[in-house]
């Protein structure tokens, strides 16, 4: 069940398997209403965990699969995933992928989010991948607009680019979900484009994704509530 007081925080269940994920969810209890389950958990019972948290515990679920394939394959995969009655699903923001995903999600409540550029990447990484020249924020905005035009319900973007995307007329009514969020004083880990949760919301994000700073905290529920309190001190940019 949706809980506006806590929904803005999405906790990444970046743990080895479904048993560990369920254990963490129990520790967090009512402090968290929205969870992200990613590709790393897929072989560890991730879909079963997603279904259990949704159906038995009333949590919202963001399935972070970052799908990328030919249209027919993406459509088929999304149609199968939509049967789990989940909330968000990521696909790469390429227009043909987004269009296929929207076809697969037709008739369900599953929101399709396009990945712009992964928050662990910088310009040197893009050069190595033969991605066209240009400032990274400019490319992120361009990919976001392409995804919106293809029908995406929202996009994934770093906190730094959230404000640029939110300022676009095409972003009205679309979701912006930001990973790369670290509470003040937390280690950066493998992220290169980061901000605090409050900064992300102020920049126009609807939801922020936080993993390690919560599940590695001595008291995960307390850590989650502290992040929510921080986010509630600022009004989102719409």
N, C-alpha and C positions, 0 to 999 in steps of 0.2 A: 504493500500500500504506500502511495506517495506521501512523503512527509516534508512539506516545504521548509521546515526548520532545519532539517538535516540533509536534504537532497542535494544541496550544492556541493557537498563533499562526497566524492566517489573514492572509496578505499580500494586500492589495487591489491588483490589477493595473489601477490607474487611469492607464493610458497610452493614447495615441491609437489604436493598432491592434495586431493580433495579432503582427506582426513585432517591435514594441517590447516586447510582453508576453513573447514567447518569449526575447528577448534578456535581459530582466530575470530571467526564470526561470533562464536559464543562469548568470547572474552569481551568483544565490542558491544554485544547486546543491542539495547535500544539507542546507543550513542551513534550508530551508523545505520542508514537505511538504504544505501546504494553501494554496490560492489562492482569492481571490474575483474573479469576473469580473462586472462590472455592466452596467447598461443603456447607459452611455456607450460601451462597447466593442462593443455589438451589431452596429453597422454597420461595424465595423472588423475583422470576422472573429472575434468573441468566441466563438461556438459552436465554430468550427473549432479555436480555441486551446484551449478547454475540453476538447475531445475528444482533442487531441494530448497535452496535459499529463496527462490521465487514462490514456489507452491506451498511450502510448509512454514516458511518464516515471514512471508510477505515482503521480502526485500526487492528492490529494483536491481536489475542486472544489466551491466554493460559488457557485452562480449567483444573483446578486442582481438579480432582475428586478422585484420588488415588484408582482406582477401584481394587477390589479383590473379586474373586468368582471362581466358576468352569469355565473351559475354554469356554464351549458353551454359558454361560451367559455373560461372558466378551466380547466374539466375537460379540454377538448380540447387547450388549449395545454400543460398539464402532462403529459398523456399523450404528446404529441410530445417534450417535453423529457426525459421519463423514459427514452426510448430511448437517450439519450446516456450512461446509466449514471453519472450524477453523484451528488453526495453531499447537498448542501443546496440548497434553492430557497426564495426568499422570495416571499410573497404578502402583501397587506394583511391585517391580523388580523381583519377583519370576518367573522363566523361563516359567512355564505353563501359567501364566497370560500374560507375554509379548508376547509369541507366539500367543495366542488367540487374543490379541489386534491388533497385526500386521495383522492377517487375517481379522479382522473386518475393519481395516483402508485401506485395499487393494483397489487400484484404486482412492484413494484420496490423498490430499497433507498433511494430518494430520500426525504430527510427534508424535511417541509414546515415552514417557520418563518414565524410570523406577525409582521408589523411592527406594533409598538404605536404609538408616536409618533416620528417622525423625530428624530434627535438634533440636527438643525440648527434645530429649532423651539423656541420658547418660548411663554409664555402669550399674548403679544401676537399671535403668528402664529396661534394657535388661535382667538383672538377674531376675527381677520380672516377666518378660514375658517368662522366660525359654529359652531365646536365648543362644546359645552355648557360652562357654567361649572364650575369646580372646580380644585383644585391639580393641577398637571401630574403629579406622581408618583401621585396617586390615580387619575387617568385612565389612566395607563400600566398600573397594576396591574389595573384593571377590564378593560381591553382584553386584557391577557395572560390573565386568567381566562376571558374569553369565547372566546379563541382555543383555549385548552386544552380547554374544554368541547366545542368544535367538532371536536376531534381533532388539533390542531397538535402536531407533535413537539417544538416549541420556539418561542421568541420572540426577536425582536431588541429589545433595550432598552439604554438608556444605562447606564454603570456606576453612576450614582447610584440608579437604580431596580432594579438587579439584586438587591440585598440584599432589597428589599421583595418582589420576586417570588419569590425563592428561599425566603423565609419562609412562603409560602403552601403548605398541604398539597397543593394541586393541582399544584404545580411538581415534586413528587417524580418523578424519572425523566425529566423534560423538560429540553431544552437551553435555555441562555441564551447568546446570542451578542451581544457588545457592540462596536459601533462607537464612535466618539468617544473612542478611546483614544490618548493621546499620551505618549510617554516623557518623563520629567522634563526640563524645559528646552526641549521642542519647541514650535513655534508652534501656536496653536489652529486656525488656518485658518478654515473655515466652521462649525466645531462650537461649540455653546454649552453642552453638558452633557458634560464630559469628566472623565477620571481617568487615572492611570498604569496600565500593564498589571498591576502587582502589586495595586493597589487593586481593579481589576475582578475579578481572580481571587478575591481575599479576599472580595469582595461576593457571590460565588456564580456568576460567569460560568464557562461551560465553555470558551469560545473568545473571544479578542479579535481585532478586525480593525484592522490598521495598514497605512497606505498610504504617504503622502508621507514620513514620518520614516525609512522604510526605503529607498524607491527614489530619494530625493533625497540620501541619505547618500553620502559619498565611497567608502565600502566597504559596499554593501548587505548582504552576507552577515554581516559583522561586526556591523552594526546589528541584524540579525535575531537573531543569537546573544545579543547583549546583552539584548534584550527577553526572550528565552526564559530566560536566566539569572535575570533579575529575577523573572519569574513563578514560577520553580522555588523561590524562597526562601519562598514562602507556600503554605499549604495551602488548597484551595478550601473554601468553605462549602457543605455539602450538606444 
